[in-house]
Amino acid sequence: MNKRRIDEIGIRYVESLKLYEEYAARIRNLIQDLVEVEGVEFYAIEGWAEPPAELLRLLSNLEENDLAGVDLVTVRVLLRFPADVLKIESLIKSEFDVDSSRSLPSDSRVLKDPGRFGYPAVVYILSLSKSRSTLREWEKYKDLNFRLELRTLLQEAWATILPKVSQTVGSASEDEFNRELFLLGAMLEKADKGFLTLRDEIKSEALLVPPSPQKPPEPVAAETVFNDEELYQLFRDEPSLLAHWNSNSIEAGFPEFTPDANYLRESFSYLCKIFRASGIDTLSEVRRFLADMDNEDKGLRQLKTLHDTFRDNQNWKVDPFSALFLLVLNFRWGVLKDKNLTALDIKKGSDRISGTD
C-alpha cells in the first residue's frame, strides 16, 4: 500500500480512535460478563484498540487498498484448560455474528493438521448481533468488528516467547529451527491436555471417597416470587443501599439528581419489572445480584462504562433505583434480549432514565 494511502487511513483512524477505545472497553466488559454468567473460570480478559503506530506498520505490509486483514479492536481471554475454550466458543456463537472466512475455531482443519508448526490459539472475527446492535447504547458500534482470541496460559507463553526466539534465526538454520519448534509446540499442547486430564482424574478419585455419614438436611421450602412491598421492605431495612448506589452513580459521572417522591416511586416500579423479567424474582436472588455488583466494584465499573459511552447525553436522570435498573439491563441482557421489552415497560424505563422518553 502506498504511503499516501497509509497516511490517509492513519489520520482517519486517529480521528476515530476514541470510538475504537470505547468499543474495546465495552466489548471486553461484555465478554467478561458473559463468561462469568456461564460460570467459566478464566485467568484474565484483556481488550484494546490497535495503537496508531502499530496500525501504520501493518498497513505498510498490505496490498493496495486491502484492509480486510486488519483488526482494529482485539479482546483476548486467557484460560487455564482447553476444555474451557469450547465452552466459550459455544457462548460467543450465540451472542455475536461470526465472520467464518476469517475465523479459526477449535474444529479448524488448520489446528488439526498434524504437520503444522506452532501452537496457535482459537481466533474469531466477530461483530454485534442484530438484536444487540439495534439497542441505542450499542448502535454506534454496529458497523465495527473485533478480534477475539481464546488462549490457554501455555498458548500465551508460546505466543510471547516465540517472536523473541525467531528474531535470531538465519536461513541456514531455518529447517532445524522449524523441527525444534514443532517438537516444543507438540510438548506444550500435550501438557495443556495433560493438566486437564489430571484435573479430571483428581475429581473422579474424589468422588470415590465415601462421604462421612451426615444427618439428612431438613427440607427447605421453595422461595416465592417477591411482591413489590416485600422488595421495598428490603431497601427500607437497609437504607444504606440507596445511598451507596446514589454515590456510585455520581462517581461514575452521571449528574447529581434529586428525584421527588413520585419519581422515586416510579423508578422503583420499573426496577421491580426488570428484576422479574430478567429472572431475579426472589429476595435471595436480589441480594445475590446486589452482592455481585459490589464485588470488586463490578457495578461501579459498568456504570462508568455506560456514562463514558454516552458522555454527550446531558439528560440523564439516575436515582439509586435507576442505577440498579441499568445494571440489570446490561448484566442480564442474555435473558432479556428475546423478550418484548416494550410490552414489559423495560424500554420505557430505559428511555426515562436517559431522558429520551
Buried (B, 14 or more C-beta within 10 A) or exposed (E): BEEEBBEEBBEEBEEBBEBBBBBBBBBBBBBBBBBBBEEBEBEEBEBBBBEEEEBBEBBEEBEEEEEEEBBBBBBBBBBBBBBBBBBBBEBBBEBBBBBEEBBBBEEEEEBEEEEEEBBBBBBBBBBBBEEBBEBEBBEBBBEBBBBBBBBBBBBBEBBEEBEEEEEEEEEEEEEEBEEEBBEBBEEBBEEBBEBBEEEEEEEEEEEEEEEEEEEEEEEEEEEEEBEEEBBBEBBEEEEEBBEBBBBBBBEBBBEEBEBEEEBBEBBBEBBBBBBBBBEBBBBEBBEEBBEBBBEEEBBBBBBBBBBBBBEEBEEBBBBBBBBBBBBBBBBBBBBBEEEEBEEBBBBBBBEBBBEEE
